[in-house]
């Protein structure tokens, strides 16, 4: 496998041991296909980084840990790769640890491994549970800045939160749906990927409170723990539609939107209004087809810039504090899709 990088650098990027990477590079037997793919991906990432490192500047090696569907983590990867070039001559070398589903104890073990190995900063999207907050505390106490991404860990001493005002996003969804029905009875299917994520909980709180205060004729049926996956979310949506014949709207807090729409079709039911989050590839296609009516969007690139600045500030690379600002929530229709989504 041709490359121009030190084995230890490839191992760092891939999250593997030097011995394992050496076995892959030399074509030895007993290596899993998945491991080989990780090494190849690491080399490609190093090649991308090498292309922009001709200008000498301060270098930061950071880790991004996320539990999220692939469609979202792919969007986040793109944002990190895009924004890293805007900070030159400062160079950010990012290593991703992502999975659609991770047990809290596995996340804790991963965070502890990163702490012991060392990193200039850690960006984290993870459930708000005590064990993960404790692991973040250990990282911060060891001098490693942690920035929570999209969903916060308010009980942990993280350096910054990079994301939108999730409660305001939920209130906006309630307004869009409430005005659509203009005081007539309706029932909304609210879909969460998991109740363990504080960001989704905040969206739900804002949504419920606004419906209760301004649109009391609208009811809510909630489904959760589909983890944003189409199969699990679709099954939950099918059960909800079967049990609640009045459901005629959707507020998708946690994704799996193609499966939710398929459940409506299979049940022979119409969805009068569908409000979702994030301009990922699936959602953009559904928006253009008119199957999703509104997307609540915030700029992930702005979140990445917040994360970079917070880490630089903690590392003494900024003259002033890297003040974090909440990302603005935009209501996207088929007629105002941002240039990045076209």
Long-range contacts (C-beta under 8 A, 24 or more apart in sequence): 1-25, 1-27, 1-39, 1-40, 1-43, 3-43, 3-46, 4-50, 5-43, 5-46, 9-46, 10-39, 10-42, 10-43, 10-46, 12-61, 12-95, 13-42, 13-43, 13-45, 13-46, 13-93, 13-95, 14-38, 14-39, 14-41, 14-42, 15-95, 15-97, 45-94, 48-81, 49-91, 49-93, 52-84, 52-85, 52-88, 52-91, 53-91, 55-88, 55-89, 56-89, 57-88, 57-89, 57-90, 57-91, 58-89, 58-90, 58-91, 58-317, 59-90, 59-91, 59-92, 59-93, 60-90, 60-91, 60-92, 60-93, 60-120, 60-121, 60-311, 60-312, 60-315, 60-317, 61-93, 61-95, 61-119, 61-120, 62-92, 62-93, 62-94, 62-95, 62-119, 62-120, 62-121, 62-122, 62-123, 62-311, 63-94, 63-95, 63-96, 63-97, 63-114, 63-119, 63-121, 63-122, 63-123, 64-94, 64-95, 64-96, 64-97, 64-98, 64-122, 64-123, 64-124, 64-149, 65-97, 65-98, 65-107, 65-110, 65-111, 65-114, 65-122, 65-123, 65-124, 65-125, 65-126, 66-96, 66-97, 66-98, 66-99, 66-124, 66-125, 66-126, 66-149, 67-98, 67-99, 67-100, 67-101, 67-102, 67-107, 67-125, 67-126, 67-127, 68-98, 68-100, 68-125, 68-228, 69-100, 69-193, 69-227, 69-228, 69-229, 69-255, 69-256, 70-98, 70-100, 71-255, 71-280, 71-281, 71-282, 72-228, 72-255, 72-278, 72-280, 73-98, 74-280, 74-281, 75-278, 75-279, 75-280, 75-281, 75-300, 76-125, 76-149, 76-300, 76-304, 79-300, 79-301, 79-303, 79-304, 80-304, 82-301, 82-304, 83-301, 83-304, 83-305, 83-308, 84-308, 86-305, 87-308, 90-312, 90-317, 92-308, 100-227, 100-228, 100-229, 101-227, 101-229, 102-126, 104-129, 104-131, 104-132, 104-196, 105-131, 107-132, 107-135, 108-132, 108-134, 108-135, 111-135, 111-136, 111-138, 111-139, 112-138, 114-139, 114-144, 115-139, 115-142, 115-144, 118-144, 119-144, 120-144, 120-311, 120-315, 121-145, 121-146, 121-147, 121-307, 121-310, 121-311, 121-314, 121-315, 122-146, 122-147, 123-147, 123-148, 123-149, 123-162, 123-307, 124-148, 124-149, 124-153, 124-158, 125-149, 125-150, 125-151, 126-151, 126-153, 127-194, 127-196, 127-197, 128-152, 128-153, 128-154, 128-155, 128-196, 128-197, 128-198, 128-201, 129-196, 130-155, 132-156, 145-310, 145-311, 145-314, 145-315, 147-306, 147-307, 147-310, 147-311, 149-303, 149-307, 150-199, 150-303, 151-197, 151-198, 151-199, 151-200, 152-198, 152-199, 153-198, 154-198, 159-310, 159-311, 159-314, 160-306, 160-307, 160-310, 160-322, 160-324, 161-324, 162-303, 162-304, 162-306, 162-307, 162-310, 162-324, 162-327, 163-199, 163-298, 163-303, 163-326, 163-327, 164-298, 164-326, 164-327, 164-328, 164-329, 165-326, 165-329, 166-198, 166-199, 166-200, 166-202, 166-203, 166-206, 167-202, 167-203, 167-205, 167-206, 168-206, 168-329, 169-203, 169-206, 169-277, 169-296, 169-298, 169-329, 170-202, 170-203, 170-204, 170-205, 170-206, 170-207, 170-208, 170-210, 170-251, 170-253, 171-206, 171-207, 171-209, 171-210, 172-296, 172-329, 172-331, 173-203, 173-206, 173-207, 173-251, 173-275, 173-294, 173-296, 174-206, 174-207, 174-208, 174-209, 174-210, 174-211, 174-214, 174-215, 174-251, 175-210, 175-214, 176-273, 176-275, 176-294, 176-331, 177-211, 177-215, 177-218, 177-249, 177-251, 177-273, 177-275, 178-210, 178-211, 178-214, 178-215, 178-218, 180-249, 180-272, 180-273, 181-215, 181-217, 181-218, 181-249, 181-272, 183-215, 183-217, 184-217, 185-217, 185-218, 185-219, 185-246, 186-217, 186-218, 186-219, 186-246, 186-248, 186-249, 186-272, 187-218, 187-219, 187-220, 187-221, 187-244, 187-246, 187-247, 187-248, 187-249, 188-218, 188-219, 188-220, 188-221, 188-247, 188-249, 188-250, 188-251, 189-221, 189-222, 189-223, 189-237, 189-240, 189-241, 189-244, 189-247, 189-249, 189-250, 189-251, 189-260, 190-220, 190-221, 190-222, 190-223, 190-250, 190-251, 190-253, 191-222, 191-223, 191-224, 191-226, 191-233, 191-236, 191-237, 191-250, 191-251, 191-252, 191-253, 191-254, 191-255, 191-256, 191-260, 192-222, 192-223, 192-224, 192-225, 192-226, 192-253, 192-254, 193-224, 193-225, 193-226, 193-227, 193-228, 193-233, 193-253, 193-254, 193-255, 193-256, 194-224, 194-225, 194-227, 194-254, 195-224, 195-225, 197-254, 200-253, 200-254, 203-253, 203-277, 204-253, 207-251, 207-253, 218-249, 219-246, 221-247, 224-254, 226-254, 226-256, 227-254, 228-254, 228-255, 228-256, 229-256, 230-256, 230-258, 230-259, 231-259, 232-256, 233-259, 233-260, 234-259, 234-260, 234-262, 234-263, 237-263, 237-264, 238-263, 238-266, 238-267, 241-267, 241-269, 242-267, 248-272, 249-273, 249-274, 250-274, 250-275, 250-276, 251-275, 252-276, 252-277, 253-277, 257-282, 257-283, 257-286, 257-292, 258-282, 258-286, 261-286, 261-291, 279-332, 279-337, 279-338, 279-340, 279-341, 284-337, 284-341, 287-332, 287-333, 287-334, 287-337, 288-334, 290-334, 293-333, 294-331, 294-332, 294-333, 295-331, 295-332, 296-329, 296-330, 296-331, 296-332, 297-329, 297-330, 297-331, 297-332, 297-338, 298-327, 298-328, 298-329, 298-330, 299-327, 299-328, 301-340, 302-327, 303-327
